Amino acid sequence: MEPVQDLETSILANIGRELVQPTFLIFYAYVACVLYVHLRSRVRQPFLRQLIHHSGICSPYNVLMYAFSAVSSKPLLDARQFKQLDLLRNNWQVFRDEAKALHASGYLRAPLTDNDLVFINLYRRGWKRFHLRFYANDFLQSAKELCPRSVEILRSVPDIHCASFTLLPAGGTIGKHRDPLAGSLRYHLGLVTPNSEKCTIWVDGEPHTWRDGEDIVFDETYIHWAKNDTDTDRIILFCDVERPLRSRTMQAFSHFMNRHVFTAMGSSNMPEEEVGLINRLTPVVGRLRSTFQRAKRWNRPAYKLAQHVLIGVTVYFLFLHGFLMRLQD
């Protein structure tokens, strides 16, 4: 009897040692970060989806940003607490006039080439944009030429890393989603809007109605969605503003990430303008996404089963395979 007990004790001891190996500690930390991002919201996606979603993959970085954030963790924030944004609000008519001119000339549109992975889902719903600056070290040449006054104003606010004019068409919707990176906060300034509660964005379930000349700051890592249930297109100035942080070290880290790493998301308005590495992969990712969507329409239960099997296989080979092999040894 004692040899059997000794064997059981040895197996349990080996399992205990394996479960505190660095690989598992990293996995525990990752799951904890995803769980925190999941639970901080009132509106939630399925947890398993969150584990493999891009916002889940970015959750360790995001939790770090939340921990050092110098602003409230509320979904919606008062833009007036960000004094540097007063300049944008005070010049909203300048942005409005140049956005209307772009729209009239046909420049407020979906990209001419398949190179904008960040917004790939929105274009299918009629959403349109013209980028002024999109996580690049300078404003786009097309923006300098077509809307110089807007560019000049935005240059005065150096912590804006992304600025675009965006259009949500009459009758248009944007489905529930969360953006992946917490190093910035989202800014919306109404330019040409229906001025109606039928044209609204919800952030973690809290509504904001776009109105001409009015603005809002919100945390885009909360789930948000929008609907324009009117017969008028909605045009806004859409910006990503660097999140204020309490630590100078974290401020430097965030600034470095925004200026040197996230430039991989850089986008363009014209085919001749350069795009970041991630957007160069848009055609490949787009084809894969289309294949998955066709499979989902063909048989949704089978698609969900395959999705969970894929998660299980990934977890097995990343964490469990080596663990089981070492136990056998």
Kinemage of the C-alpha trace (Angstrom):
@kinemage 1
@onewidth
@group {chain A} dominant
@subgroup {mainchain}
@vectorlist {calphas} color= white
{ca met a 1} P 0.000 0.000 0.000
{ca glu a 2} L 2.798 2.387 0.826
{ca pro a 3} L 4.425 2.223 -2.653
{ca val a 4} L 1.068 3.221 -4.189
{ca gln a 5} L 0.736 6.157 -1.787
{ca asp a 6} L 4.310 7.189 -2.487
{ca leu a 7} L 3.606 7.101 -6.233
{ca glu a 8} L 0.477 9.222 -5.812
{ca thr a 9} L 2.395 11.701 -3.665
{ca ser a 10} L 5.169 11.865 -6.257
{ca ile a 11} L 2.698 12.455 -9.109
{ca leu a 12} L 0.909 15.207 -7.188
{ca ala a 13} L 4.223 16.842 -6.316
{ca asn a 14} L 5.281 16.770 -9.985
{ca ile a 15} L 1.959 18.264 -11.048
{ca gly a 16} L 2.334 20.993 -8.429
{ca arg a 17} L 5.837 21.862 -9.657
{ca glu a 18} L 4.701 21.908 -13.282
{ca leu a 19} L 1.762 24.210 -12.532
{ca val a 20} L 4.098 26.932 -11.233
{ca gln a 21} L 6.477 26.792 -14.196
{ca pro a 22} L 6.978 30.122 -16.037
{ca thr a 23} L 4.788 29.046 -18.987
{ca phe a 24} L 1.796 28.469 -16.717
{ca leu a 25} L 2.457 31.627 -14.705
{ca ile a 26} L 2.332 33.634 -17.930
{ca phe a 27} L -0.911 31.887 -18.874
{ca tyr a 28} L -2.453 32.630 -15.458
{ca ala a 29} L -1.457 36.286 -15.746
{ca tyr a 30} L -2.925 36.509 -19.239
{ca val a 31} L -6.239 34.938 -18.191
{ca ala a 32} L -6.381 37.250 -15.148
{ca cys a 33} L -5.917 40.309 -17.377
{ca val a 34} L -8.608 39.144 -19.806
{ca leu a 35} L -10.925 38.429 -16.885
{ca tyr a 36} L -10.361 41.913 -15.461
{ca val a 37} L -11.129 43.573 -18.813
{ca his a 38} L -14.184 41.322 -19.132
{ca leu a 39} L -15.577 42.083 -15.670
{ca arg a 40} L -14.942 45.842 -15.642
{ca ser a 41} L -17.704 46.260 -18.237
{ca arg a 42} L -21.437 45.988 -17.730
{ca val a 43} L -21.868 44.996 -21.386
{ca arg a 44} L -19.794 41.895 -22.087
{ca gln a 45} L -18.812 39.518 -24.849
{ca pro a 46} L -18.598 35.763 -24.193
{ca phe a 47} L -15.456 35.147 -22.143
{ca leu a 48} L -14.039 32.482 -24.495
{ca arg a 49} L -14.372 34.893 -27.404
{ca gln a 50} L -12.604 37.532 -25.344
{ca leu a 51} L -9.662 35.171 -24.739
{ca ile a 52} L -8.782 35.031 -28.449
{ca his a 53} L -10.064 38.444 -29.548
{ca his a 54} L -7.527 41.163 -30.331
{ca ser a 55} L -8.718 43.116 -27.299
{ca gly a 56} L -7.994 40.024 -25.190
{ca ile a 57} L -4.523 39.646 -26.663
{ca cys a 58} L -3.855 43.284 -25.770
{ca ser a 59} L -5.350 42.978 -22.270
{ca pro a 60} L -1.996 42.817 -20.366
{ca tyr a 61} L -0.981 46.146 -21.936
{ca asn a 62} L -4.443 47.560 -21.279
{ca val a 63} L -4.479 46.560 -17.603
{ca leu a 64} L -1.158 48.388 -17.214
{ca met a 65} L -2.709 51.518 -18.774
{ca tyr a 66} L -5.767 51.268 -16.508
{ca ala a 67} L -3.582 50.884 -13.412
{ca phe a 68} L -1.728 54.145 -14.080
{ca ser a 69} L -4.582 56.088 -15.679
{ca ala a 70} L -4.938 59.656 -14.396
{ca val a 71} L -8.590 59.868 -15.479
{ca ser a 72} L -11.731 58.143 -14.275
{ca ser a 73} L -12.469 54.607 -15.428
{ca lys a 74} L -15.996 55.672 -16.464
{ca pro a 75} L -17.027 54.808 -20.040
{ca leu a 76} L -18.009 58.414 -20.901
{ca leu a 77} L -15.864 61.403 -19.901
{ca asp a 78} L -16.409 65.152 -20.092
{ca ala a 79} L -14.240 66.506 -22.918
{ca arg a 80} L -13.824 69.780 -21.007
{ca gln a 81} L -11.502 68.138 -18.496
{ca phe a 82} L -9.031 67.756 -21.391
{ca lys a 83} L -8.094 71.411 -21.829
{ca gln a 84} L -6.030 70.790 -24.967
{ca leu a 85} L -9.245 69.739 -26.742
{ca asp a 86} L -10.879 73.149 -26.248
{ca leu a 87} L -9.048 74.271 -29.390
{ca leu a 88} L -10.849 71.627 -31.455
{ca arg a 89} L -14.277 72.450 -30.066
{ca asn a 90} L -13.739 76.181 -30.545
{ca asn a 91} L -12.875 75.598 -34.213
{ca trp a 92} L -15.540 73.043 -35.006
{ca gln a 93} L -16.873 75.094 -37.936
{ca val a 94} L -13.431 74.918 -39.606
{ca phe a 95} L -13.497 71.121 -39.386
{ca arg a 96} L -17.123 71.082 -40.525
{ca asp a 97} L -16.455 73.169 -43.644
{ca glu a 98} L -13.477 71.090 -44.770
{ca ala a 99} L -15.294 67.817 -44.018
{ca lys a 100} L -18.297 68.959 -46.072
{ca ala a 101} L -15.987 69.904 -48.955
{ca leu a 102} L -14.338 66.467 -48.797
{ca his a 103} L -17.734 64.776 -48.797
{ca ala a 104} L -18.974 66.838 -51.740
{ca ser a 105} L -15.814 65.958 -53.702
{ca gly a 106} L -16.125 62.233 -53.000
{ca tyr a 107} L -13.078 61.935 -50.731
{ca leu a 108} L -15.049 60.855 -47.664
{ca arg a 109} L -15.225 57.208 -48.690
{ca ala a 110} L -14.142 53.626 -48.102
{ca pro a 111} L -10.484 52.977 -49.069
{ca leu a 112} L -9.788 52.568 -52.780
{ca thr a 113} L -7.548 49.593 -52.065
{ca asp a 114} L -7.938 46.792 -49.532
{ca asn a 115} L -5.517 48.188 -46.951
{ca asp a 116} L -7.437 49.260 -43.840
{ca leu a 117} L -7.724 46.244 -41.546
{ca val a 118} L -8.662 48.275 -38.463
{ca phe a 119} L -12.048 49.289 -39.931
{ca ile a 120} L -12.653 46.387 -42.312
{ca asn a 121} L -16.010 45.461 -40.734
{ca leu a 122} L -17.384 49.001 -40.798
{ca tyr a 123} L -17.070 49.547 -44.543
{ca arg a 124} L -19.593 46.787 -45.202
{ca arg a 125} L -22.135 48.876 -43.260
{ca gly a 126} L -21.586 52.024 -45.342
{ca trp a 127} L -19.229 53.722 -42.881
{ca lys a 128} L -16.749 56.099 -44.585
{ca arg a 129} L -13.667 58.051 -43.545
{ca phe a 130} L -10.914 60.434 -44.546
{ca his a 131} L -7.786 60.120 -42.415
{ca leu a 132} L -5.889 63.244 -41.430
{ca arg a 133} L -3.386 61.307 -39.362
{ca phe a 134} L -3.499 57.670 -38.402
{ca tyr a 135} L -0.754 56.482 -36.036
{ca ala a 136} L 1.975 57.908 -38.229
{ca asn a 137} L 4.739 60.391 -37.497
{ca asp a 138} L 3.149 63.057 -39.674
{ca phe a 139} L -0.162 64.000 -41.213
{ca leu a 140} L -1.032 62.368 -44.536
{ca gln a 141} L -0.024 64.299 -47.632
{ca ser a 142} L -3.589 64.140 -48.959
{ca ala a 143} L -4.820 65.714 -45.714
{ca lys a 144} L -2.270 68.533 -45.940
{ca glu a 145} L -3.435 69.299 -49.469
{ca leu a 146} L -7.207 68.892 -49.090
{ca cys a 147} L -7.868 70.161 -45.550
{ca pro a 148} L -4.903 72.341 -44.531
{ca arg a 149} L -6.761 74.363 -41.899
{ca ser a 150} L -7.828 71.234 -40.024
{ca val a 151} L -4.263 69.902 -40.130
{ca glu a 152} L -2.917 73.198 -38.819
{ca ile a 153} L -5.277 73.139 -35.831
{ca leu a 154} L -4.567 69.494 -35.030
{ca arg a 155} L -0.809 70.080 -35.107
{ca ser a 156} L -1.301 72.222 -32.017
{ca val a 157} L -2.451 69.176 -30.022
{ca pro a 158} L 0.593 66.849 -30.066
{ca asp a 159} L -0.999 64.030 -28.041
{ca ile a 160} L -3.490 63.271 -30.839
{ca his a 161} L -2.185 60.203 -32.682
{ca cys a 162} L -5.191 59.586 -34.901
{ca ala a 163} L -7.569 62.072 -36.499
{ca ser a 164} L -10.160 61.352 -39.185
{ca phe a 165} L -13.427 62.625 -40.557
{ca thr a 166} L -15.921 59.757 -40.372
{ca leu a 167} L -19.401 59.317 -41.808
{ca leu a 168} L -22.186 57.067 -40.538
{ca pro a 169} L -24.826 56.984 -43.273
{ca ala a 170} L -28.543 57.524 -42.824
{ca gly a 171} L -29.983 54.274 -41.498
{ca gly a 172} L -26.488 52.990 -40.716
{ca thr a 173} L -25.413 50.946 -37.708
{ca ile a 174} L -22.128 49.971 -36.061
{ca gly a 175} L -22.261 46.656 -34.237
{ca lys a 176} L -21.048 45.978 -30.715
{ca his a 177} L -17.261 45.935 -30.481
{ca arg a 178} L -14.386 47.094 -28.330
{ca asp a 179} L -11.154 48.618 -29.619
{ca pro a 180} L -7.965 46.816 -28.591
{ca leu a 181} L -5.699 49.482 -27.078
{ca ala a 182} L -6.132 51.448 -23.834
{ca gly a 183} L -3.181 53.763 -24.409
{ca ser a 184} L -5.564 56.305 -25.900
{ca leu a 185} L -9.064 57.679 -25.387
{ca arg a 186} L -11.548 58.314 -28.191
{ca tyr a 187} L -12.731 61.851 -28.996
{ca his a 188} L -15.810 62.650 -31.101
{ca leu a 189} L -16.738 66.177 -32.227
{ca gly a 190} L -20.061 66.594 -34.014
{ca leu a 191} L -19.740 68.402 -37.360
{ca val a 192} L -22.743 67.542 -39.540
{ca thr a 193} L -25.251 65.557 -37.523
{ca pro a 194} L -29.013 64.936 -37.451
{ca asn a 195} L -29.024 66.569 -33.964
{ca ser a 196} L -31.426 63.835 -32.940
{ca glu a 197} L -31.522 61.164 -30.269
{ca lys a 198} L -32.124 58.737 -33.121
{ca cys a 199} L -28.426 59.182 -33.972
{ca thr a 200} L -26.613 57.889 -30.906
{ca ile a 201} L -23.564 55.957 -29.704
{ca trp a 202} L -23.704 53.699 -26.631
{ca val a 203} L -20.543 53.049 -24.590
{ca asp a 204} L -20.954 50.200 -22.095
{ca gly a 205} L -24.672 50.883 -22.366
{ca glu a 206} L -24.446 54.653 -21.708
{ca pro a 207} L -25.806 56.781 -24.584
{ca his a 208} L -24.359 59.903 -26.194
{ca thr a 209} L -26.203 61.749 -28.958
{ca trp a 210} L -23.998 63.480 -31.526
{ca arg a 211} L -24.843 67.145 -32.057
{ca asp a 212} L -23.205 69.868 -34.118
{ca gly a 213} L -20.335 71.526 -32.243
{ca glu a 214} L -20.626 69.200 -29.212
{ca asp a 215} L -17.973 66.692 -28.187
{ca ile a 216} L -17.335 63.689 -25.970
{ca val a 217} L -14.373 61.632 -24.786
{ca phe a 218} L -14.869 57.940 -24.081
{ca asp a 219} L -12.881 54.821 -23.307
{ca glu a 220} L -13.056 52.803 -26.524
{ca thr a 221} L -11.938 49.613 -24.741
{ca tyr a 222} L -15.477 49.376 -23.368
{ca ile a 223} L -17.929 47.708 -25.736
{ca his a 224} L -19.646 50.359 -27.835
{ca trp a 225} L -22.067 50.495 -30.744
{ca ala a 226} L -23.982 53.117 -32.718
{ca lys a 227} L -27.091 53.681 -34.771
{ca asn a 228} L -28.165 56.464 -37.127
{ca asp a 229} L -31.897 55.872 -37.390
{ca thr a 230} L -32.516 59.078 -39.374
{ca asp a 231} L -32.515 60.121 -43.016
{ca thr a 232} L -29.397 62.328 -42.559
{ca asp a 233} L -25.738 61.292 -42.768
{ca arg a 234} L -23.658 61.916 -39.638
{ca ile a 235} L -20.145 63.364 -39.989
{ca ile a 236} L -17.811 63.815 -37.006
{ca leu a 237} L -14.169 64.495 -36.217
{ca phe a 238} L -12.843 61.233 -34.773
{ca cys a 239} L -9.567 61.302 -32.784
{ca asp a 240} L -7.461 59.110 -30.531
{ca val a 241} L -5.953 61.152 -27.700
{ca glu a 242} L -3.126 59.771 -25.569
{ca arg a 243} L -4.472 58.613 -22.213
{ca pro a 244} L -3.194 60.782 -19.302
{ca leu a 245} L -1.068 58.644 -16.965
{ca arg a 246} L 0.192 59.297 -13.422
{ca ser a 247} L 3.756 58.041 -13.817
{ca arg a 248} L 6.362 59.795 -15.986
{ca thr a 249} L 7.863 56.400 -16.793
{ca met a 250} L 4.485 55.118 -17.963
{ca gln a 251} L 3.890 58.321 -19.913
{ca ala a 252} L 7.179 57.786 -21.746
{ca phe a 253} L 6.304 54.132 -22.370
{ca ser a 254} L 2.851 54.980 -23.729
{ca his a 255} L 4.249 57.749 -25.899
{ca phe a 256} L 6.864 55.364 -27.322
{ca met a 257} L 4.219 52.732 -28.113
{ca asn a 258} L 1.961 55.256 -29.840
{ca arg a 259} L 4.741 56.818 -31.889
{ca his a 260} L 6.895 53.804 -32.755
{ca val a 261} L 4.972 50.532 -32.327
{ca phe a 262} L 1.354 51.265 -33.157
{ca thr a 263} L 2.469 52.960 -36.379
{ca ala a 264} L 2.104 49.421 -37.774
{ca met a 265} L -1.622 50.346 -37.980
{ca gly a 266} L -0.883 53.347 -40.223
{ca ser a 267} L -3.481 53.869 -42.954
{ca ser a 268} L -3.910 56.031 -46.050
{ca asn a 269} L -6.425 57.882 -48.196
{ca met a 270} L -4.725 57.506 -51.581
{ca pro a 271} L -3.207 54.359 -53.135
{ca glu a 272} L 0.225 55.996 -53.372
{ca glu a 273} L 0.369 56.773 -49.631
{ca glu a 274} L 2.243 54.350 -47.396
{ca val a 275} L 0.444 52.105 -44.912
{ca gly a 276} L 1.703 50.268 -41.818
{ca leu a 277} L 2.658 46.603 -41.658
{ca ile a 278} L -0.673 45.452 -40.199
{ca asn a 279} L -2.676 47.061 -42.982
{ca arg a 280} L -0.475 45.416 -45.609
{ca leu a 281} L -1.954 42.141 -44.372
{ca thr a 282} L -5.538 43.325 -44.983
{ca pro a 283} L -6.116 41.319 -48.217
{ca val a 284} L -5.046 38.044 -46.562
{ca val a 285} L -7.022 38.664 -43.368
{ca gly a 286} L -10.011 39.809 -45.413
{ca arg a 287} L -10.088 36.543 -47.358
{ca leu a 288} L -9.817 34.497 -44.154
{ca arg a 289} L -12.599 36.546 -42.544
{ca ser a 290} L -14.832 36.030 -45.588
{ca thr a 291} L -14.221 32.277 -45.427
{ca phe a 292} L -15.141 32.198 -41.731
{ca gln a 293} L -18.263 34.281 -42.333
{ca arg a 294} L -19.428 31.928 -45.112
{ca ala a 295} L -18.873 28.959 -42.784
{ca lys a 296} L -20.832 30.712 -40.038
{ca arg a 297} L -23.772 31.380 -42.373
{ca trp a 298} L -23.668 27.792 -43.673
{ca asn a 299} L -23.826 26.106 -40.257
{ca arg a 300} L -23.600 28.265 -37.157
{ca pro a 301} L -23.461 25.381 -34.584
{ca ala a 302} L -20.650 23.676 -36.535
{ca tyr a 303} L -18.817 26.995 -36.801
{ca lys a 304} L -19.059 27.536 -33.024
{ca leu a 305} L -17.909 23.981 -32.347
{ca ala a 306} L -14.921 24.420 -34.662
{ca gln a 307} L -14.090 27.720 -32.931
{ca his a 308} L -14.024 26.071 -29.494
{ca val a 309} L -12.026 23.121 -30.790
{ca leu a 310} L -9.468 25.541 -32.227
{ca ile a 311} L -9.184 27.292 -28.850
{ca gly a 312} L -8.746 23.940 -27.128
{ca val a 313} L -6.083 22.751 -29.566
{ca thr a 314} L -4.178 26.032 -29.224
{ca val a 315} L -4.216 25.863 -25.409
{ca tyr a 316} L -3.194 22.200 -25.520
{ca phe a 317} L -0.131 22.697 -27.686
{ca leu a 318} L 0.929 25.933 -25.999
{ca phe a 319} L 0.592 24.728 -22.415
{ca leu a 320} L -0.653 21.176 -21.849
{ca his a 321} L 1.350 19.112 -24.362
{ca gly a 322} L 4.752 19.806 -22.801
{ca phe a 323} L 3.247 19.488 -19.325
{ca leu a 324} L 1.892 15.994 -20.044
{ca met a 325} L 5.103 14.896 -21.727
{ca arg a 326} L 7.153 15.928 -18.716
{ca leu a 327} L 4.776 14.095 -16.353
{ca gln a 328} L 5.233 10.908 -18.376
{ca asp a 329} L 9.006 11.246 -18.060
